[in-house]
Amino acid sequence: MVPHQSQKWYHRWAWYEPGMSKAEKLLLFKLDLMILTFGCLTFFTKFLDLQAFQNAYVTGMKETTHMEGNDLQYTTGVFQAGYCLAMIPSNLLLTRVPPNILIPSFELVWGVLTLLTAFVKDVKHVYIVRFFSGIFECVAYPGVIYCIGCWYKRSEISRRLSLFYISGPLGTMFAGYFQAACYSHLNGKNGLEGWSWLFIVCGCITLPVAIFGAIVFPARPDSARPSWWLTADQIDLARSRMALDGNNAPKVKLSGAAIAKTFKSWRWYAFVLLYIVFNQAMITNGQPFSLYLKAHNHVYSETQINDLPTGQSAISIITALIACYWADASGLRWLPSFCICICMTVGSICMAVWHIPVGLKFFAFYIAGMGGALNPLFMSWSSEVTINSAEERAIVIASMNAFGQALLAGLNIVTFPTPKAPRFEFGWYWVMANNIAQIFLVVGIQFLYRRDKQKIQIIEGTDSPAGDDYERSVEITTKKDIEP
């Protein structure tokens, strides 16, 4: 059903599209509860774990495990090695294995590994635990994005991804508050330091989330039993909605040709390159900010070192909500992306100059938080342009994350080496250059995307405006296409 186009601009910012039937609203309400609730919780626990490690390093873990020099970057590199190696295979598995089994299972194992991190006593133990943590964290982010693309129409994706995304910065924020609380109230309890208690708390949060996901998270719509929370009529409605939106189910038999087709298009190369540049343009996980504050610990207390970087996350949350709603309401995903890139470039120029007032330096650190909103914007953009192939969507999303994170882990040792903190002279110039490159890539992808839409409109003989869906392939799912 094509929704009625309201003349009121603010109707386009509503959670449900204008003219949507009660049955479709109820379906979306259920999908939001099943997919977004677990998706947000699993992403929250992922960032809770990542930021907990950064916070633990600056509040006692470094000394306990005898970490020195670039060990922080090396442990991050080991984590990213496991994360990136397993990401593409695990995400492709989602086209074969029910997501409601694969994703919660991985979450369960990574919760156990988070608990084990509390008891490491040597940097070698840290390497081992972090490598396997990376493997079992890899499916959470791209996997949930893939599932959102399976169940929602293109015009509904960005606002859902914004909610999914902001749970990450919330995890980053809460990790700071948890560490401050653990350091103040649990340090020394039962012979464990405050940083150890942080990992115990994080693990105890993660394990119930995995169990919750196994209960409520759905399989793909093309599965024989997508969800026991949905009625048969709702499952049929979900399938027909996606078919009318041009969203194709995975092929019954996965062939090399289906995978090879992905690499013959500009989409894989453009979005992977964009995400690589995006990761290099970001001041990631608040680490440089934390190290800057720690270098001035005569000015800032332990609590401030943990709490002040959470402002970056707060800005990420606000920007993501506004930008993603803007993208869905306007259908122009490139425009909010472009505006954010400009703001990030201004901040990175300030950091490259460095010798600026402290207030301006804090401004530059905080405005970098806006870049977090590019994450759901770029992911929803890639989901939209690859909607006609489930395999291409899975590969592109996983490749973006895998290559982006892999190069981030490798280059982070060069661009932001811990001994160079907090100046990072080369690092800030590198961030500035990538921010500028990011602007050109956003404009370039929009040009290629618009060109493809115009070609399809000419072939089909339509006069659809450029903002409309670029392809509407109607494919009715039959019983023989449903996987057992």
Secondary structure, DSSP 4 states (H G I P E B T S, - for coil): -PPP--S-GGGGGSSS-TT--HHHHHHHHHHIIIIIHHHHHHHHHHHHHHHHHHHHIIIIIHHHTT--TTHHHHHHHHHHHHHHHHHHHHHHHTTTS-HHHHHHHHHHHHHHHHHHHTT--SHHHHHHHHHHHHHHHTTHHHHHHHHHHHHS-HHHHHHHHHHHHHHHHHHHHHHHHHHHHIIIIITTGGG--HHHHHHHHHHHHHHHHHHHHHHH----TTBSS--TTS-HHHHHHHHHHHHHTT-PPPPSS--HHHHHHHTTSHHHHHHHHHHHHHHHHS-GGGHHHHHHHHHTTTTS-HHHHHHTTHHHHHHHHHHHHHHHHHHHHHS-SHHHHHHHHHHHHHHHHHHHH--S-HHHHHHHHHHGGGGGGHHHHHHHHHHHHTTT-HHHHHHHHHHHHHHHHHHHHHHHHHHS-GGGTTT-HHHHHHHHHHHHHHHHHHHHHHHHHHHHHHHHHHHHT----TTS-S-----PPPGGGSB-
